Amino acid sequence: MPDPSIQAPGDAIVRITTTNICGSDLHMYEGRSTVEAGKVLGHENMGVVEAVGAGVSRISVGDRVSVPFNIACGTCRNCVSGWTSFCLRTNPTDGVDGAAYGYANMGPYDGGQAQLLRVPYADFNLLELPPGTEHEHDFAMLSDIFPTGWHGTELAGMRPGDRVAVFGAGPVGLMAAHSAMIRGASEVFVVDKERDRLDLAAKIGATPVDFSRADPAEQILDATGGRGADCGVEAVGYQAHDPSGDEHPELVLDNLVKVVRSTGGIGVVGVYVPSDPGAATAAAKEGRVAFDYGTFFSKGQQMGTGQCPVMRYNRHLRDLIVTGRAQPSFLVSHELPLDRAAEGYERFDRRDAGWTKVLLKP
């Protein structure tokens, strides 16, 4: 692929030092999206600024930066309201608000699984980091999954002292659990069936729940004397499946409705899409997911959804890392050079034991 170049006065070119494989990249890798051939993937990026356009004044060549996965203009109605994940200007795709690097339907922007990345509206979008190489793996989580996990707890309305149920112990689910612990949860349950991921949840003080052994909602209800969780985070998305591997896109939503107490909140940061040609049912192929809305309504629960506005959180989370209060790099399992990215995708997609988070080093 050709190297990116400055195309507008507000652009910057970032030389990538770390770029991650994200669980949501696997939807495209598996052919479960409309991503076009030739798209450079990669929306979890950080590096050092190599060039800036004539209109860039805050960011300078040589700055070490984190690149939020949202591409935001900074001045539209949604950006001004703090919803940079739904920018009204940066995505020309009909009916879609919000843009991102290297992702299906999120605009014409290549991603950062490459040596160089073009960043539009650089003064607004880039987060400055302390110079050097300290906290590299922790800071690599600031572009997406750490803010997204935190956002899940926000959407759920979590408060200090709450019991929190997190479904999915992939990177985002583990970040949601880490965030809940930092925010003062009294107890955090993390549901999955992969032993290595559940072990990581236990390592940070959460209670692992193996859904292949018994109904996960019943396990949590039993552990809480029937009270359930005060709130919950959905960190799985539309490819949720049962222990035998059969897909049920409503499975996690149903479990959360069951396990979260009446008037409690559910934050959905697992990816759902308007269309999925590979779905198991005709309705799901059209993005229609029939979950237990009747019980959800009768329990007076609340639900928040959508992609994380990274800039709402990343400065605070950066400072939690710098002061030692947050260590999101606990989930990093592998560092690979960029020319082994295909192997990283294959192993991560198969859920090979120990392959919990893959970092690529151009």
C-alpha positions in Angstrom: 0.0 0.0 0.0 1.2 3.6 -0.6 2.3 5.6 2.4 -0.3 8.1 3.6 0.3 11.8 3.0 -1.0 15.1 4.2 -4.3 15.8 2.4 -5.7 18.7 4.3 -4.2 21.5 6.5 -5.5 19.8 9.7 -3.9 16.4 9.0 -1.1 14.8 10.8 0.9 11.7 9.9 1.7 9.4 12.8 4.4 6.8 12.7 2.9 3.8 14.4 4.7 2.3 17.4 1.9 0.0 18.6 -1.3 -1.1 16.9 -3.6 -3.8 18.2 -5.8 -6.5 16.8 -9.3 -5.8 18.2 -12.1 -8.3 18.7 -14.3 -6.2 16.4 -11.7 -6.6 13.6 -12.7 -10.3 13.6 -16.2 -9.5 12.2 -14.4 -8.3 9.1 -11.8 -11.0 9.1 -14.6 -13.7 9.2 -16.5 -12.0 6.4 -19.3 -10.9 8.6 -19.3 -7.3 7.4 -19.4 -5.2 4.3 -15.8 -4.0 4.5 -14.4 -3.4 1.0 -11.4 -5.3 -0.3 -8.1 -3.5 0.1 -9.1 -1.7 3.3 -6.1 -1.3 5.7 -7.5 -2.4 9.1 -6.6 -1.2 12.5 -8.3 1.3 14.8 -6.3 0.8 18.0 -3.3 3.0 17.3 -0.5 5.0 18.9 2.8 6.4 17.8 4.9 9.5 17.2 3.9 12.4 15.0 6.0 12.5 11.9 4.4 15.4 9.9 1.7 17.9 10.3 -0.4 20.1 7.9 -0.1 23.8 7.7 -3.3 24.3 9.9 -2.1 22.2 12.8 -1.0 24.3 15.8 -1.4 22.3 19.0 0.3 19.0 17.9 3.9 19.1 16.9 6.3 16.7 15.1 7.9 14.4 17.6 4.8 14.3 19.9 4.0 10.8 21.3 0.2 10.4 20.9 -2.7 8.1 21.3 -5.2 8.0 18.3 -8.8 7.6 19.3 -10.6 5.2 17.0 -13.3 7.9 16.5 -12.5 10.4 13.7 -14.3 13.6 14.8 -14.4 17.1 13.4 -14.8 18.7 16.8 -17.3 21.3 15.8 -20.6 19.6 14.7 -23.5 19.3 17.0 -22.6 15.8 18.3 -19.0 16.6 18.8 -19.7 19.7 20.7 -22.1 17.7 22.9 -19.3 15.2 23.7 -20.5 12.5 21.3 -17.4 12.3 19.1 -18.4 8.7 18.2 -21.3 10.1 16.2 -19.6 13.0 14.3 -21.9 14.4 11.7 -19.2 15.4 9.2 -16.5 12.8 8.9 -18.4 9.8 7.4 -20.0 10.2 3.9 -21.8 6.8 4.2 -25.5 7.3 3.9 -27.3 6.9 7.2 -24.2 6.5 9.3 -23.0 9.1 11.8 -19.5 8.6 13.1 -16.2 7.6 11.5 -13.3 5.3 12.4 -10.1 4.0 11.0 -10.0 0.8 9.0 -13.6 -0.3 9.6 -16.6 -1.3 7.6 -19.1 1.5 6.9 -17.1 3.9 9.0 -15.8 6.1 6.2 -13.0 6.1 3.7 -10.2 6.0 6.2 -7.4 3.4 6.3 -6.4 2.0 9.6 -3.1 1.8 11.5 -2.0 -1.8 11.1 0.8 -0.2 9.0 3.9 1.9 9.4 2.1 5.2 9.0 -1.4 6.6 9.6 -3.1 9.8 8.4 -5.1 11.5 11.2 -7.6 14.1 10.1 -8.5 17.0 12.4 -5.3 16.2 14.3 -5.4 19.1 16.8 -8.8 17.9 18.0 -8.4 14.2 17.9 -4.9 13.4 19.1 -4.1 12.8 22.8 -0.7 13.7 23.9 1.3 11.2 25.9 4.4 11.5 28.0 7.5 11.2 25.8 9.6 8.1 25.8 8.4 4.5 25.9 7.1 4.1 29.4 3.6 2.6 29.7 3.6 1.7 26.0 1.3 -1.3 26.4 -1.0 0.5 28.8 -1.3 3.5 26.6 -2.0 1.2 23.6 -5.4 0.5 25.2 -6.4 4.2 25.3 -7.5 4.3 21.6 -10.5 2.0 22.1 -10.9 -0.8 24.6 -10.1 0.8 27.9 -12.4 3.8 27.2 -15.0 1.4 25.7 -14.9 -0.8 28.8 -15.3 2.3 31.0 -18.1 3.5 28.7 -19.9 0.3 29.3 -20.0 0.9 33.0 -21.2 4.5 32.4 -24.0 3.3 30.1 -25.0 0.9 32.7 -25.3 3.7 35.3 -22.8 2.1 37.6 -22.3 3.6 41.0 -19.7 2.9 43.8 -20.7 -0.2 45.8 -22.7 -1.8 42.9 -22.5 -5.4 42.0 -21.7 -5.5 38.3 -22.2 -8.4 35.8 -19.9 -8.3 32.7 -20.8 -10.8 29.9 -17.8 -11.5 27.8 -14.2 -11.8 29.0 -12.6 -10.7 25.8 -10.5 -7.5 25.9 -13.4 -5.1 26.1 -15.2 -7.2 28.8 -11.9 -7.4 30.8 -11.6 -3.6 30.5 -15.1 -3.2 31.7 -14.3 -5.3 34.7 -11.1 -3.4 35.4 -13.0 -0.1 35.1 -15.7 -1.3 37.4 -13.1 -2.3 40.0 -11.4 1.1 39.7 -14.8 2.8 40.1 -15.6 1.1 43.4 -17.7 -1.9 42.5 -18.3 -4.1 45.5 -18.2 -7.2 43.3 -17.7 -7.9 39.6 -18.9 -11.1 37.9 -17.3 -11.9 34.5 -19.0 -14.4 32.3 -17.2 -16.4 29.6 -16.2 -20.0 28.9 -12.5 -19.6 27.9 -10.4 -20.6 30.8 -7.5 -18.2 30.1 -9.8 -15.2 30.0 -11.6 -16.2 33.1 -8.2 -16.6 34.9 -7.4 -13.0 33.9 -10.7 -11.8 35.3 -9.8 -13.6 38.6 -6.4 -12.0 38.5 -7.8 -8.5 38.7 -10.2 -9.5 41.6 -13.4 -10.3 39.6 -15.4 -13.4 40.1 -15.2 -15.7 37.0 -18.4 -17.4 35.8 -18.1 -20.2 33.4 -21.3 -20.4 31.3 -20.3 -23.8 29.9 -20.9 -25.3 33.3 -24.3 -23.9 34.1 -26.7 -21.1 33.3 -24.7 -18.0 34.0 -27.6 -15.9 35.3 -28.5 -18.6 37.7 -24.9 -18.8 38.9 -24.9 -15.1 39.6 -28.3 -15.1 41.3 -27.2 -18.0 43.5 -24.0 -16.1 44.4 -26.0 -13.0 45.4 -28.7 -14.6 47.4 -31.2 -14.1 44.6 -30.6 -10.3 44.4 -28.7 -10.3 41.2 -26.5 -7.6 39.9 -27.2 -3.8 40.2 -26.1 -3.3 36.6 -24.5 -5.2 33.7 -22.3 -4.8 30.7 -22.8 -6.5 27.3 -19.3 -7.0 25.8 -20.1 -9.8 23.4 -22.2 -8.5 20.5 -24.2 -10.0 17.7 -22.1 -13.2 17.3 -23.0 -14.4 20.8 -23.1 -18.2 21.0 -24.0 -21.0 23.4 -21.4 -23.5 24.8 -21.9 -25.7 21.8 -21.0 -22.9 19.4 -24.5 -22.2 18.0 -25.2 -18.5 17.5 -28.0 -16.7 19.4 -27.7 -12.9 19.0 -30.2 -12.3 21.8 -28.5 -14.7 24.3 -26.4 -12.2 26.3 -29.2 -9.6 26.3 -31.6 -12.1 27.7 -29.1 -13.2 30.4 -28.6 -9.6 31.4 -32.3 -8.9 31.6 -32.6 -11.9 33.9 -29.6 -11.2 36.2 -29.8 -7.4 36.6 -32.2 -6.3 39.4 -35.3 -4.3 38.7 -34.6 -0.6 37.8 -31.0 -1.6 37.1 -29.0 -0.6 34.0 -27.5 -2.4 31.1 -24.6 -1.0 29.0 -24.2 -2.5 25.6 -20.7 -2.0 24.0 -20.6 -5.3 22.2 -21.0 -4.6 18.4 -24.4 -5.0 16.8 -25.0 -4.2 13.1 -27.9 -3.3 10.9 -27.3 -6.2 8.6 -25.5 -9.5 8.9 -25.6 -11.8 5.9 -24.0 -14.6 7.9 -26.6 -14.6 10.8 -28.4 -17.7 12.0 -31.9 -16.3 11.4 -33.7 -14.2 8.8 -34.5 -11.5 11.3 -30.9 -11.3 12.5 -29.7 -11.0 9.0 -31.6 -7.7 8.9 -30.2 -6.6 12.3 -33.4 -7.5 14.2 -32.6 -9.1 17.5 -35.6 -10.4 19.5 -34.6 -10.3 23.1 -36.8 -10.5 26.2 -38.1 -7.0 26.0 -41.2 -7.8 28.0 -39.3 -8.7 31.1 -36.9 -5.7 30.5 -39.9 -3.4 30.5 -41.6 -5.1 33.5 -38.5 -4.8 35.5 -38.1 -1.1 34.7 -34.6 -1.6 33.5 -32.6 0.9 31.4 -30.2 0.3 28.5 -27.5 2.4 26.9 -25.9 1.5 23.7 -23.4 2.6 21.0 -19.8 3.2 20.2 -17.7 4.9 22.8 -16.8 8.6 22.5 -13.2 7.9 23.4 -12.3 11.6 24.0 -14.8 11.8 26.8 -12.6 9.4 28.9 -9.1 9.1 27.4 -7.4 12.0 29.2 -8.6 10.8 32.6 -7.7 7.2 31.9 -4.2 8.3 30.7 -3.7 9.9 34.0 -4.9 6.9 35.9 -2.2 4.9 34.1 0.5 7.4 34.8 -0.3 7.5 38.5 -0.4 3.7 38.7 -4.2 3.4 39.4 -4.9 1.6 36.2 -2.9 -1.1 34.5 -4.9 -2.2 31.4 -1.9 -4.0 29.9 -2.6 -6.9 32.2 -4.5 -8.6 29.3 -1.6 -8.3 26.7 -0.5 -11.8 25.7 1.5 -11.4 22.5 3.7 -8.8 20.7 4.2 -9.6 17.0 6.0 -7.7 14.2 3.6 -6.5 11.6 4.6 -9.1 9.1 3.2 -11.8 11.5 -0.2 -10.0 11.7 -1.9 -12.8 9.7 -0.8 -15.3 12.2 -2.0 -13.1 15.0 -5.5 -12.8 13.4 -5.7 -16.6 12.9 -4.7 -17.4 16.5 -6.9 -14.7 18.1 -9.9 -15.7 15.9 -9.6 -19.4 16.9 -9.5 -18.3 20.6 -6.3 -20.3 21.0 -5.4 -20.6 24.7 -3.4 -17.7 25.9 -4.1 -15.4 22.9 -6.0 -12.8 24.8 -4.7 -9.6 23.2 -2.3 -9.2 20.3 -0.2 -6.1 19.8 1.5 -5.5 16.5 4.8 -3.6 16.2 5.5 -2.0 12.8 
